Amino acid sequence: QLQLVESGGGVVQPGESLRLSCAASNFTLELDYYIIGWFRQAPGKEREGLTCITQRSFTTRYADSVKGRFTVSRDDAKNMVYLHMNSLKPEDTGVYYCAAELSPVCSQKQEDFNNWGRGTQVTVAA
């Protein structure tokens, strides 16, 4: 069964950076047409799609809320996907999830993904 495990969350001050990692197992990013999405669920809010990356990084998409500050990347040889987060703001606080789905087309909609990690907490506070 496909598994995803997020890591790298923590508590940071506004303006600082974090890199989240998503480790994939029981499937091969390099060989299959998996898209990877990063989502965030802030306290009391619905889960928000932040970014998506297709196979071989052909396509990436970003939500307006993170565009210019967050960058998604993938290392297919290591079966890893990363979310580089810069200039963090208090409103970036939440649980961050990675998700995977077989698709040639990027999506930032949670209903398009059937495979999810358990999430990692990011807290941005002074």
Backbone as XML, in Angstrom:
<?xml version="1.0"?>
<chain id="A" units="angstrom">
  <residue number="1" name="GLN">
    <atom name="N" x="0.843" y="-1.180" z="0.000"/>
    <atom name="CA" x="0.000" y="0.000" z="0.000"/>
    <atom name="C" x="0.892" y="1.249" z="0.000"/>
  </residue>
  <residue number="2" name="LEU">
    <atom name="N" x="0.495" y="2.187" z="-0.836"/>
    <atom name="CA" x="1.243" y="3.435" z="-0.947"/>
    <atom name="C" x="1.253" y="4.157" z="0.394"/>
  </residue>
  <residue number="3" name="GLN">
    <atom name="N" x="2.436" y="4.652" z="0.817"/>
    <atom name="CA" x="2.547" y="5.370" z="2.085"/>
    <atom name="C" x="3.294" y="6.684" z="1.879"/>
  </residue>
  <residue number="4" name="LEU">
    <atom name="N" x="2.858" y="7.677" z="2.621"/>
    <atom name="CA" x="3.492" y="8.994" z="2.608"/>
    <atom name="C" x="3.732" y="9.424" z="4.047"/>
  </residue>
  <residue number="5" name="VAL">
    <atom name="N" x="4.920" y="9.944" z="4.327"/>
    <atom name="CA" x="5.237" y="10.405" z="5.672"/>
    <atom name="C" x="5.869" y="11.785" z="5.583"/>
  </residue>
  <residue number="6" name="GLU">
    <atom name="N" x="5.211" y="12.743" z="6.220"/>
    <atom name="CA" x="5.733" y="14.103" z="6.243"/>
    <atom name="C" x="6.651" y="14.305" z="7.448"/>
  </residue>
  <residue number="7" name="SER">
    <atom name="N" x="7.601" y="15.211" z="7.298"/>
    <atom name="CA" x="8.472" y="15.573" z="8.404"/>
    <atom name="C" x="9.008" y="16.979" z="8.169"/>
  </residue>
  <residue number="8" name="GLY">
    <atom name="N" x="9.614" y="17.542" z="9.211"/>
    <atom name="CA" x="10.245" y="18.845" z="9.077"/>
    <atom name="C" x="9.485" y="19.999" z="9.682"/>
  </residue>
  <residue number="9" name="GLY">
    <atom name="N" x="8.310" y="19.722" z="10.206"/>
    <atom name="CA" x="7.540" y="20.782" z="10.844"/>
    <atom name="C" x="8.195" y="21.246" z="12.134"/>
  </residue>
  <residue number="10" name="GLY">
    <atom name="N" x="7.695" y="22.355" z="12.663"/>
    <atom name="CA" x="8.233" y="22.867" z="13.908"/>
    <atom name="C" x="7.682" y="24.241" z="14.207"/>
  </residue>
  <residue number="11" name="VAL">
    <atom name="N" x="8.296" y="24.886" z="15.178"/>
    <atom name="CA" x="7.899" y="26.231" z="15.582"/>
    <atom name="C" x="8.970" y="27.218" z="15.122"/>
  </residue>
  <residue number="12" name="VAL">
    <atom name="N" x="8.558" y="28.213" z="14.365"/>
    <atom name="CA" x="9.486" y="29.219" z="13.869"/>
    <atom name="C" x="8.896" y="30.603" z="14.067"/>
  </residue>
  <residue number="13" name="GLN">
    <atom name="N" x="9.746" y="31.600" z="13.953"/>
    <atom name="CA" x="9.297" y="32.985" z="14.055"/>
    <atom name="C" x="8.933" y="33.523" z="12.666"/>
  </residue>
  <residue number="14" name="PRO">
    <atom name="N" x="8.107" y="34.530" z="12.620"/>
    <atom name="CA" x="7.774" y="35.135" z="11.321"/>
    <atom name="C" x="9.022" y="35.557" z="10.563"/>
  </residue>
  <residue number="15" name="GLY">
    <atom name="N" x="9.009" y="35.300" z="9.274"/>
    <atom name="CA" x="10.151" y="35.642" z="8.433"/>
    <atom name="C" x="11.159" y="34.524" z="8.263"/>
  </residue>
  <residue number="16" name="GLU">
    <atom name="N" x="11.061" y="33.502" z="9.106"/>
    <atom name="CA" x="12.004" y="32.390" z="9.018"/>
    <atom name="C" x="11.561" y="31.378" z="7.954"/>
  </residue>
  <residue number="17" name="SER">
    <atom name="N" x="12.393" y="30.358" z="7.784"/>
    <atom name="CA" x="12.155" y="29.351" z="6.751"/>
    <atom name="C" x="12.097" y="27.957" z="7.343"/>
  </residue>
  <residue number="18" name="LEU">
    <atom name="N" x="11.437" y="27.076" z="6.616"/>
    <atom name="CA" x="11.383" y="25.654" z="6.959"/>
    <atom name="C" x="11.370" y="24.859" z="5.667"/>
  </residue>
  <residue number="19" name="ARG">
    <atom name="N" x="11.870" y="23.651" z="5.737"/>
    <atom name="CA" x="11.720" y="22.727" z="4.617"/>
    <atom name="C" x="11.000" y="21.484" z="5.106"/>
  </residue>
  <residue number="20" name="LEU">
    <atom name="N" x="9.874" y="21.232" z="4.507"/>
    <atom name="CA" x="9.122" y="20.013" z="4.806"/>
    <atom name="C" x="9.505" y="18.927" z="3.811"/>
  </residue>
  <residue number="21" name="SER">
    <atom name="N" x="9.505" y="17.702" z="4.305"/>
    <atom name="CA" x="9.809" y="16.560" z="3.458"/>
    <atom name="C" x="8.631" y="15.607" z="3.431"/>
  </residue>
  <residue number="22" name="CYS">
    <atom name="N" x="8.471" y="14.943" z="2.312"/>
    <atom name="CA" x="7.441" y="13.929" z="2.152"/>
    <atom name="C" x="8.130" y="12.689" z="1.588"/>
  </residue>
  <residue number="23" name="ALA">
    <atom name="N" x="8.204" y="11.666" z="2.407"/>
    <atom name="CA" x="8.845" y="10.419" z="1.994"/>
    <atom name="C" x="7.793" y="9.456" z="1.483"/>
  </residue>
  <residue number="24" name="ALA">
    <atom name="N" x="7.986" y="8.970" z="0.267"/>
    <atom name="CA" x="7.032" y="8.049" z="-0.354"/>
    <atom name="C" x="7.582" y="6.632" z="-0.303"/>
  </residue>
  <residue number="25" name="SER">
    <atom name="N" x="6.720" y="5.690" z="-0.035"/>
    <atom name="CA" x="7.140" y="4.289" z="-0.042"/>
    <atom name="C" x="6.046" y="3.433" z="-0.659"/>
  </residue>
  <residue number="26" name="ASN">
    <atom name="N" x="6.461" y="2.280" z="-1.127"/>
    <atom name="CA" x="5.581" y="1.305" z="-1.778"/>
    <atom name="C" x="5.072" y="1.789" z="-3.127"/>
  </residue>
  <residue number="27" name="PHE">
    <atom name="N" x="5.691" y="2.824" z="-3.648"/>
    <atom name="CA" x="5.484" y="3.181" z="-5.042"/>
    <atom name="C" x="6.692" y="4.005" z="-5.468"/>
  </residue>
  <residue number="28" name="THR">
    <atom name="N" x="6.886" y="4.135" z="-6.763"/>
    <atom name="CA" x="8.096" y="4.768" z="-7.276"/>
    <atom name="C" x="7.739" y="6.044" z="-8.023"/>
  </residue>
  <residue number="29" name="LEU">
    <atom name="N" x="8.133" y="7.171" z="-7.470"/>
    <atom name="CA" x="7.839" y="8.437" z="-8.107"/>
    <atom name="C" x="8.416" y="8.513" z="-9.508"/>
  </residue>
  <residue number="30" name="GLU">
    <atom name="N" x="9.600" y="7.952" z="-9.675"/>
    <atom name="CA" x="10.315" y="8.105" z="-10.945"/>
    <atom name="C" x="9.612" y="7.370" z="-12.080"/>
  </residue>
  <residue number="31" name="LEU">
    <atom name="N" x="8.973" y="6.255" z="-11.767"/>
    <atom name="CA" x="8.441" y="5.399" z="-12.823"/>
    <atom name="C" x="6.966" y="5.637" z="-13.122"/>
  </residue>
  <residue number="32" name="ASP">
    <atom name="N" x="6.253" y="6.133" z="-12.156"/>
    <atom name="CA" x="4.808" y="6.244" z="-12.326"/>
    <atom name="C" x="4.369" y="7.696" z="-12.430"/>
  </residue>
  <residue number="33" name="TYR">
    <atom name="N" x="3.205" y="7.889" z="-13.017"/>
    <atom name="CA" x="2.696" y="9.236" z="-13.210"/>
    <atom name="C" x="1.973" y="9.733" z="-11.964"/>
  </residue>
  <residue number="34" name="TYR">
    <atom name="N" x="2.751" y="9.876" z="-10.897"/>
    <atom name="CA" x="2.161" y="10.388" z="-9.666"/>
    <atom name="C" x="2.345" y="11.895" z="-9.569"/>
  </residue>
  <residue number="35" name="ILE">
    <atom name="N" x="1.261" y="12.557" z="-9.266"/>
    <atom name="CA" x="1.365" y="13.954" z="-8.881"/>
    <atom name="C" x="1.414" y="14.010" z="-7.363"/>
  </residue>
  <residue number="36" name="ILE">
    <atom name="N" x="2.096" y="14.992" z="-6.837"/>
    <atom name="CA" x="2.187" y="15.196" z="-5.400"/>
    <atom name="C" x="1.644" y="16.580" z="-5.080"/>
  </residue>
  <residue number="37" name="GLY">
    <atom name="N" x="0.779" y="16.622" z="-4.120"/>
    <atom name="CA" x="0.233" y="17.895" z="-3.670"/>
    <atom name="C" x="0.592" y="18.138" z="-2.216"/>
  </residue>
  <residue number="38" name="TRP">
    <atom name="N" x="0.757" y="19.395" z="-1.881"/>
    <atom name="CA" x="0.907" y="19.801" z="-0.479"/>
    <atom name="C" x="-0.339" y="20.597" z="-0.075"/>
  </residue>
  <residue number="39" name="PHE">
    <atom name="N" x="-0.858" y="20.250" z="1.088"/>
    <atom name="CA" x="-2.065" y="20.894" z="1.585"/>
    <atom name="C" x="-1.805" y="21.398" z="3.000"/>
  </residue>
  <residue number="40" name="ARG">
    <atom name="N" x="-2.599" y="22.350" z="3.401"/>
    <atom name="CA" x="-2.477" y="22.908" z="4.754"/>
    <atom name="C" x="-3.863" y="23.023" z="5.360"/>
  </residue>
  <residue number="41" name="GLN">
    <atom name="N" x="-3.956" y="22.637" z="6.620"/>
    <atom name="CA" x="-5.197" y="22.838" z="7.364"/>
    <atom name="C" x="-4.900" y="23.689" z="8.583"/>
  </residue>
  <residue number="42" name="ALA">
    <atom name="N" x="-5.375" y="24.912" z="8.543"/>
    <atom name="CA" x="-5.212" y="25.825" z="9.666"/>
    <atom name="C" x="-6.311" y="25.564" z="10.686"/>
  </residue>
  <residue number="43" name="PRO">
    <atom name="N" x="-6.078" y="25.924" z="11.937"/>
    <atom name="CA" x="-7.101" y="25.707" z="12.967"/>
    <atom name="C" x="-8.435" y="26.334" z="12.586"/>
  </residue>
  <residue number="44" name="GLY">
    <atom name="N" x="-9.483" y="25.539" z="12.622"/>
    <atom name="CA" x="-10.817" y="26.032" z="12.343"/>
    <atom name="C" x="-11.114" y="26.298" z="10.887"/>
  </residue>
  <residue number="45" name="LYS">
    <atom name="N" x="-10.200" y="25.909" z="9.994"/>
    <atom name="CA" x="-10.405" y="26.167" z="8.567"/>
    <atom name="C" x="-10.369" y="24.874" z="7.772"/>
  </residue>
  <residue number="46" name="GLU">
    <atom name="N" x="-10.869" y="24.945" z="6.565"/>
    <atom name="CA" x="-10.833" y="23.786" z="5.685"/>
    <atom name="C" x="-9.418" y="23.581" z="5.132"/>
  </residue>
  <residue number="47" name="ARG">
    <atom name="N" x="-9.172" y="22.354" z="4.719"/>
    <atom name="CA" x="-7.876" y="22.043" z="4.133"/>
    <atom name="C" x="-7.707" y="22.801" z="2.817"/>
  </residue>
  <residue number="48" name="GLU">
    <atom name="N" x="-6.546" y="23.412" z="2.667"/>
    <atom name="CA" x="-6.254" y="24.269" z="1.509"/>
    <atom name="C" x="-5.149" y="23.647" z="0.659"/>
  </residue>
  <residue number="49" name="GLY">
    <atom name="N" x="-5.359" y="23.583" z="-0.630"/>
    <atom name="CA" x="-4.318" y="23.103" z="-1.531"/>
    <atom name="C" x="-3.296" y="24.184" z="-1.782"/>
  </residue>
  <residue number="50" name="LEU">
    <atom name="N" x="-2.027" y="23.904" z="-1.502"/>
    <atom name="CA" x="-0.982" y="24.906" z="-1.620"/>
    <atom name="C" x="-0.206" y="24.791" z="-2.919"/>
  </residue>
  <residue number="51" name="THR">
    <atom name="N" x="0.131" y="23.566" z="-3.293"/>
    <atom name="CA" x="0.977" y="23.390" z="-4.455"/>
    <atom name="C" x="0.841" y="21.983" z="-4.988"/>
  </residue>
  <residue number="52" name="CYS">
    <atom name="N" x="1.235" y="21.826" z="-6.225"/>
    <atom name="CA" x="1.193" y="20.527" z="-6.879"/>
    <atom name="C" x="2.405" y="20.424" z="-7.797"/>
  </residue>
  <residue number="53" name="ILE">
    <atom name="N" x="2.912" y="19.200" z="-7.937"/>
    <atom name="CA" x="4.036" y="18.975" z="-8.848"/>
    <atom name="C" x="3.804" y="17.668" z="-9.579"/>
  </residue>
  <residue number="54" name="THR">
    <atom name="N" x="4.029" y="17.681" z="-10.883"/>
    <atom name="CA" x="3.812" y="16.480" z="-11.681"/>
    <atom name="C" x="5.105" y="15.681" z="-11.794"/>
  </residue>
  <residue number="55" name="GLN">
    <atom name="N" x="4.974" y="14.543" z="-12.473"/>
    <atom name="CA" x="6.125" y="13.687" z="-12.727"/>
    <atom name="C" x="7.233" y="14.473" z="-13.398"/>
  </residue>
  <residue number="56" name="ARG">
    <atom name="N" x="8.465" y="14.221" z="-12.925"/>
    <atom name="CA" x="9.671" y="14.846" z="-13.461"/>
    <atom name="C" x="9.621" y="16.369" z="-13.381"/>
  </residue>
  <residue number="57" name="SER">
    <atom name="N" x="8.763" y="16.865" z="-12.472"/>
    <atom name="CA" x="8.682" y="18.314" z="-12.234"/>
    <atom name="C" x="8.299" y="19.093" z="-13.487"/>
  </residue>
  <residue number="58" name="PHE">
    <atom name="N" x="7.569" y="18.457" z="-14.393"/>
    <atom name="CA" x="7.177" y="19.154" z="-15.610"/>
    <atom name="C" x="6.287" y="20.351" z="-15.313"/>
  </residue>
  <residue number="59" name="THR">
    <atom name="N" x="5.423" y="20.194" z="-14.321"/>
    <atom name="CA" x="4.480" y="21.261" z="-13.996"/>
    <atom name="C" x="4.428" y="21.463" z="-12.494"/>
  </residue>
  <residue number="60" name="THR">
    <atom name="N" x="4.430" y="22.718" z="-12.079"/>
    <atom name="CA" x="4.176" y="23.054" z="-10.679"/>
    <atom name="C" x="3.118" y="24.161" z="-10.640"/>
  </residue>
  <residue number="61" name="ARG">
    <atom name="N" x="2.312" y="24.113" z="-9.614"/>
    <atom name="CA" x="1.299" y="25.152" z="-9.413"/>
    <atom name="C" x="1.298" y="25.556" z="-7.955"/>
  </residue>
  <residue number="62" name="TYR">
    <atom name="N" x="0.933" y="26.806" z="-7.715"/>
    <atom name="CA" x="0.942" y="27.341" z="-6.360"/>
    <atom name="C" x="-0.327" y="28.144" z="-6.093"/>
  </residue>
  <residue number="63" name="ALA">
    <atom name="N" x="-0.798" y="28.030" z="-4.869"/>
    <atom name="CA" x="-1.890" y="28.900" z="-4.435"/>
    <atom name="C" x="-1.361" y="30.324" z="-4.297"/>
  </residue>
  <residue number="64" name="ASP">
    <atom name="N" x="-2.227" y="31.289" z="-4.496"/>
    <atom name="CA" x="-1.816" y="32.683" z="-4.392"/>
    <atom name="C" x="-1.244" y="33.008" z="-3.016"/>
  </residue>
  <residue number="65" name="SER">
    <atom name="N" x="-1.740" y="32.313" z="-2.004"/>
    <atom name="CA" x="-1.322" y="32.600" z="-0.634"/>
    <atom name="C" x="0.139" y="32.257" z="-0.380"/>
  </residue>
  <residue number="66" name="VAL">
    <atom name="N" x="0.728" y="31.401" z="-1.232"/>
    <atom name="CA" x="2.116" y="30.995" z="-0.999"/>
    <atom name="C" x="3.030" y="31.278" z="-2.179"/>
  </residue>
  <residue number="67" name="LYS">
    <atom name="N" x="2.463" y="31.756" z="-3.265"/>
    <atom name="CA" x="3.247" y="32.004" z="-4.470"/>
    <atom name="C" x="4.352" y="33.008" z="-4.183"/>
  </residue>
  <residue number="68" name="GLY">
    <atom name="N" x="5.560" y="32.673" z="-4.610"/>
    <atom name="CA" x="6.704" y="33.532" z="-4.371"/>
    <atom name="C" x="7.415" y="33.272" z="-3.069"/>
  </residue>
  <residue number="69" name="ARG">
    <atom name="N" x="6.787" y="32.527" z="-2.171"/>
    <atom name="CA" x="7.413" y="32.223" z="-0.877"/>
    <atom name="C" x="7.709" y="30.730" z="-0.723"/>
  </residue>
  <residue number="70" name="PHE">
    <atom name="N" x="6.861" y="29.896" z="-1.277"/>
    <atom name="CA" x="7.016" y="28.443" z="-1.161"/>
    <atom name="C" x="7.462" y="27.873" z="-2.500"/>
  </residue>
  <residue number="71" name="THR">
    <atom name="N" x="8.283" y="26.850" z="-2.434"/>
    <atom name="CA" x="8.736" y="26.151" z="-3.640"/>
    <atom name="C" x="8.642" y="24.653" z="-3.406"/>
  </residue>
  <residue number="72" name="VAL">
    <atom name="N" x="8.048" y="23.958" z="-4.353"/>
    <atom name="CA" x="7.951" y="22.503" z="-4.273"/>
    <atom name="C" x="9.008" y="21.891" z="-5.179"/>
  </residue>
  <residue number="73" name="SER">
    <atom name="N" x="9.597" y="20.812" z="-4.713"/>
    <atom name="CA" x="10.575" y="20.102" z="-5.531"/>
    <atom name="C" x="10.469" y="18.619" z="-5.236"/>
  </residue>
  <residue number="74" name="ARG">
    <atom name="N" x="10.984" y="17.817" z="-6.127"/>
    <atom name="CA" x="10.954" y="16.375" z="-5.911"/>
    <atom name="C" x="12.269" y="15.770" z="-6.340"/>
  </residue>
  <residue number="75" name="ASP">
    <atom name="N" x="12.697" y="14.765" z="-5.607"/>
    <atom name="CA" x="13.885" y="13.983" z="-5.935"/>
    <atom name="C" x="13.397" y="12.562" z="-6.158"/>
  </residue>
  <residue number="76" name="ASP">
    <atom name="N" x="13.109" y="12.246" z="-7.401"/>
    <atom name="CA" x="12.525" y="10.943" z="-7.696"/>
    <atom name="C" x="13.471" y="9.794" z="-7.356"/>
  </residue>
  <residue number="77" name="ALA">
    <atom name="N" x="14.753" y="10.020" z="-7.482"/>
    <atom name="CA" x="15.715" y="8.966" z="-7.170"/>
    <atom name="C" x="15.637" y="8.569" z="-5.699"/>
  </residue>
  <residue number="78" name="LYS">
    <atom name="N" x="15.299" y="9.538" z="-4.843"/>
    <atom name="CA" x="15.181" y="9.275" z="-3.407"/>
    <atom name="C" x="13.731" y="9.054" z="-2.978"/>
  </residue>
  <residue number="79" name="ASN">
    <atom name="N" x="12.814" y="9.179" z="-3.943"/>
    <atom name="CA" x="11.391" y="9.051" z="-3.621"/>
    <atom name="C" x="10.949" y="10.086" z="-2.587"/>
  </residue>
  <residue number="80" name="MET">
    <atom name="N" x="11.429" y="11.298" z="-2.768"/>
    <atom name="CA" x="11.141" y="12.358" z="-1.808"/>
    <atom name="C" x="10.567" y="13.572" z="-2.518"/>
  </residue>
  <residue number="81" name="VAL">
    <atom name="N" x="9.689" y="14.263" z="-1.827"/>
    <atom name="CA" x="9.164" y="15.539" z="-2.298"/>
    <atom name="C" x="9.358" y="16.541" z="-1.170"/>
  </residue>
  <residue number="82" name="TYR">
    <atom name="N" x="9.695" y="17.765" z="-1.528"/>
    <atom name="CA" x="10.001" y="18.779" z="-0.530"/>
    <atom name="C" x="9.131" y="20.011" z="-0.729"/>
  </residue>
  <residue number="83" name="LEU">
    <atom name="N" x="8.876" y="20.690" z="0.374"/>
    <atom name="CA" x="8.212" y="21.986" z="0.318"/>
    <atom name="C" x="9.121" y="22.969" z="1.053"/>
  </residue>
  <residue number="84" name="HIS">
    <atom name="N" x="9.726" y="23.862" z="0.290"/>
    <atom name="CA" x="10.607" y="24.871" z="0.848"/>
    <atom name="C" x="9.758" y="26.113" z="1.145"/>
  </residue>
  <residue number="85" name="MET">
    <atom name="N" x="9.744" y="26.509" z="2.406"/>
    <atom name="CA" x="8.877" y="27.605" z="2.821"/>
    <atom name="C" x="9.731" y="28.757" z="3.351"/>
  </residue>
  <residue number="86" name="ASN">
    <atom name="N" x="9.634" y="29.888" z="2.702"/>
    <atom name="CA" x="10.386" y="31.074" z="3.099"/>
    <atom name="C" x="9.430" y="32.177" z="3.540"/>
  </residue>
  <residue number="87" name="SER">
    <atom name="N" x="9.993" y="33.150" z="4.240"/>
    <atom name="CA" x="9.215" y="34.316" z="4.684"/>
    <atom name="C" x="7.907" y="33.894" z="5.342"/>
  </residue>
  <residue number="88" name="LEU">
    <atom name="N" x="8.003" y="32.976" z="6.269"/>
    <atom name="CA" x="6.804" y="32.428" z="6.903"/>
    <atom name="C" x="6.050" y="33.493" z="7.689"/>
  </residue>
  <residue number="89" name="LYS">
    <atom name="N" x="4.734" y="33.362" z="7.675"/>
    <atom name="CA" x="3.839" y="34.291" z="8.352"/>
    <atom name="C" x="3.007" y="33.531" z="9.378"/>
  </residue>
  <residue number="90" name="PRO">
    <atom name="N" x="2.476" y="34.222" z="10.366"/>
    <atom name="CA" x="1.613" y="33.523" z="11.337"/>
    <atom name="C" x="0.447" y="32.797" z="10.671"/>
  </residue>
  <residue number="91" name="GLU">
    <atom name="N" x="-0.067" y="33.332" z="9.589"/>
    <atom name="CA" x="-1.180" y="32.677" z="8.901"/>
    <atom name="C" x="-0.770" y="31.410" z="8.158"/>
  </residue>
  <residue number="92" name="ASP">
    <atom name="N" x="0.518" y="31.105" z="8.124"/>
    <atom name="CA" x="0.976" y="29.833" z="7.560"/>
    <atom name="C" x="0.892" y="28.700" z="8.584"/>
  </residue>
  <residue number="93" name="THR">
    <atom name="N" x="0.524" y="29.018" z="9.790"/>
    <atom name="CA" x="0.385" y="28.007" z="10.838"/>
    <atom name="C" x="-0.684" y="26.991" z="10.466"/>
  </residue>
  <residue number="94" name="GLY">
    <atom name="N" x="-0.366" y="25.724" z="10.671"/>
    <atom name="CA" x="-1.333" y="24.673" z="10.399"/>
    <atom name="C" x="-0.650" y="23.325" z="10.293"/>
  </residue>
  <residue number="95" name="VAL">
    <atom name="N" x="-1.450" y="22.319" z="10.002"/>
    <atom name="CA" x="-0.917" y="20.984" z="9.736"/>
    <atom name="C" x="-0.743" y="20.848" z="8.230"/>
  </residue>
  <residue number="96" name="TYR">
    <atom name="N" x="0.447" y="20.440" z="7.839"/>
    <atom name="CA" x="0.788" y="20.325" z="6.422"/>
    <atom name="C" x="0.782" y="18.850" z="6.023"/>
  </residue>
  <residue number="97" name="TYR">
    <atom name="N" x="0.095" y="18.572" z="4.932"/>
    <atom name="CA" x="-0.046" y="17.214" z="4.426"/>
    <atom name="C" x="0.506" y="17.118" z="3.010"/>
  </residue>
  <residue number="98" name="CYS">
    <atom name="N" x="1.120" y="15.986" z="2.701"/>
    <atom name="CA" x="1.390" y="15.692" z="1.308"/>
    <atom name="C" x="0.424" y="14.591" z="0.866"/>
  </residue>
  <residue number="99" name="ALA">
    <atom name="N" x="0.126" y="14.607" z="-0.410"/>
    <atom name="CA" x="-0.815" y="13.650" z="-0.974"/>
    <atom name="C" x="-0.334" y="13.253" z="-2.358"/>
  </residue>
  <residue number="100" name="ALA">
    <atom name="N" x="-0.693" y="12.055" z="-2.770"/>
    <atom name="CA" x="-0.250" y="11.542" z="-4.064"/>
    <atom name="C" x="-1.416" y="10.941" z="-4.819"/>
  </residue>
  <residue number="101" name="GLU">
    <atom name="N" x="-1.340" y="11.042" z="-6.131"/>
    <atom name="CA" x="-2.371" y="10.443" z="-6.963"/>
    <atom name="C" x="-1.792" y="10.200" z="-8.351"/>
  </residue>
  <residue number="102" name="LEU">
    <atom name="N" x="-2.238" y="9.097" z="-8.971"/>
    <atom name="CA" x="-1.843" y="8.801" z="-10.340"/>
    <atom name="C" x="-2.597" y="9.721" z="-11.277"/>
  </residue>
  <residue number="103" name="SER">
    <atom name="N" x="-1.884" y="10.627" z="-11.909"/>
    <atom name="CA" x="-2.532" y="11.568" z="-12.818"/>
    <atom name="C" x="-1.471" y="12.310" z="-13.608"/>
  </residue>
  <residue number="104" name="PRO">
    <atom name="N" x="-1.732" y="12.587" z="-14.875"/>
    <atom name="CA" x="-0.799" y="13.396" z="-15.651"/>
    <atom name="C" x="-1.004" y="14.896" z="-15.455"/>
  </residue>
  <residue number="105" name="VAL">
    <atom name="N" x="-2.082" y="15.228" z="-14.737"/>
    <atom name="CA" x="-2.454" y="16.641" z="-14.617"/>
    <atom name="C" x="-2.388" y="17.069" z="-13.165"/>
  </residue>
  <residue number="106" name="CYS">
    <atom name="N" x="-1.797" y="18.230" z="-12.932"/>
    <atom name="CA" x="-1.689" y="18.750" z="-11.576"/>
    <atom name="C" x="-3.053" y="19.130" z="-11.022"/>
  </residue>
  <residue number="107" name="SER">
    <atom name="N" x="-3.209" y="19.000" z="-9.723"/>
    <atom name="CA" x="-4.435" y="19.409" z="-9.062"/>
    <atom name="C" x="-4.114" y="19.920" z="-7.669"/>
  </residue>
  <residue number="108" name="GLN">
    <atom name="N" x="-4.870" y="20.888" z="-7.234"/>
    <atom name="CA" x="-4.762" y="21.385" z="-5.862"/>
    <atom name="C" x="-6.059" y="21.156" z="-5.107"/>
  </residue>
  <residue number="109" name="LYS">
    <atom name="N" x="-6.871" y="20.226" z="-5.595"/>
    <atom name="CA" x="-8.143" y="19.911" z="-4.949"/>
    <atom name="C" x="-7.977" y="18.624" z="-4.158"/>
  </residue>
  <residue number="110" name="GLN">
    <atom name="N" x="-8.335" y="18.643" z="-2.886"/>
    <atom name="CA" x="-8.125" y="17.464" z="-2.055"/>
    <atom name="C" x="-8.951" y="16.276" z="-2.538"/>
  </residue>
  <residue number="111" name="GLU">
    <atom name="N" x="-10.087" y="16.524" z="-3.179"/>
    <atom name="CA" x="-10.914" y="15.417" z="-3.648"/>
    <atom name="C" x="-10.280" y="14.657" z="-4.815"/>
  </residue>
  <residue number="112" name="ASP">
    <atom name="N" x="-9.226" y="15.209" z="-5.384"/>
    <atom name="CA" x="-8.531" y="14.535" z="-6.480"/>
    <atom name="C" x="-7.429" y="13.597" z="-5.985"/>
  </residue>
  <residue number="113" name="PHE">
    <atom name="N" x="-7.221" y="13.542" z="-4.672"/>
    <atom name="CA" x="-6.151" y="12.727" z="-4.102"/>
    <atom name="C" x="-6.728" y="11.650" z="-3.186"/>
  </residue>
  <residue number="114" name="ASN">
    <atom name="N" x="-6.218" y="10.445" z="-3.332"/>
    <atom name="CA" x="-6.681" y="9.332" z="-2.509"/>
    <atom name="C" x="-5.633" y="8.818" z="-1.533"/>
  </residue>
  <residue number="115" name="ASN">
    <atom name="N" x="-4.426" y="9.343" z="-1.606"/>
    <atom name="CA" x="-3.336" y="8.850" z="-0.760"/>
    <atom name="C" x="-2.744" y="10.020" z="0.012"/>
  </residue>
  <residue number="116" name="TRP">
    <atom name="N" x="-2.799" y="9.915" z="1.327"/>
    <atom name="CA" x="-2.432" y="11.025" z="2.189"/>
    <atom name="C" x="-1.467" y="10.591" z="3.283"/>
  </residue>
  <residue number="117" name="GLY">
    <atom name="N" x="-0.579" y="11.519" z="3.650"/>
    <atom name="CA" x="0.206" y="11.321" z="4.851"/>
    <atom name="C" x="-0.577" y="11.789" z="6.061"/>
  </residue>
  <residue number="118" name="ARG">
    <atom name="N" x="0.039" y="11.659" z="7.235"/>
    <atom name="CA" x="-0.646" y="12.023" z="8.471"/>
    <atom name="C" x="-0.435" y="13.487" z="8.850"/>
  </residue>
  <residue number="119" name="GLY">
    <atom name="N" x="0.489" y="14.145" z="8.194"/>
    <atom name="CA" x="0.679" y="15.569" z="8.425"/>
    <atom name="C" x="1.800" y="15.893" z="9.386"/>
  </residue>
  <residue number="120" name="THR">
    <atom name="N" x="2.274" y="17.121" z="9.289"/>
    <atom name="CA" x="3.287" y="17.641" z="10.209"/>
    <atom name="C" x="2.896" y="19.068" z="10.582"/>
  </residue>
  <residue number="121" name="GLN">
    <atom name="N" x="3.041" y="19.391" z="11.865"/>
    <atom name="CA" x="2.589" y="20.680" z="12.373"/>
    <atom name="C" x="3.627" y="21.766" z="12.125"/>
  </residue>
  <residue number="122" name="VAL">
    <atom name="N" x="3.158" y="22.888" z="11.605"/>
    <atom name="CA" x="4.001" y="24.074" z="11.458"/>
    <atom name="C" x="3.348" y="25.205" z="12.236"/>
  </residue>
  <residue number="123" name="THR">
    <atom name="N" x="4.110" y="25.816" z="13.117"/>
    <atom name="CA" x="3.605" y="26.940" z="13.902"/>
    <atom name="C" x="4.534" y="28.129" z="13.691"/>
  </residue>
  <residue number="124" name="VAL">
    <atom name="N" x="3.941" y="29.238" z="13.270"/>
    <atom name="CA" x="4.709" y="30.459" z="13.052"/>
    <atom name="C" x="4.227" y="31.488" z="14.066"/>
  </residue>
  <residue number="125" name="ALA">
    <atom name="N" x="5.076" y="31.821" z="15.006"/>
    <atom name="CA" x="4.674" y="32.722" z="16.095"/>
    <atom name="C" x="5.887" y="33.492" z="16.581"/>
  </residue>
  <residue number="126" name="ALA">
    <atom name="N" x="5.642" y="34.741" z="16.979"/>
    <atom name="CA" x="6.734" y="35.580" z="17.488"/>
    <atom name="C" x="7.128" y="35.144" z="18.890"/>
  </residue>
</chain>
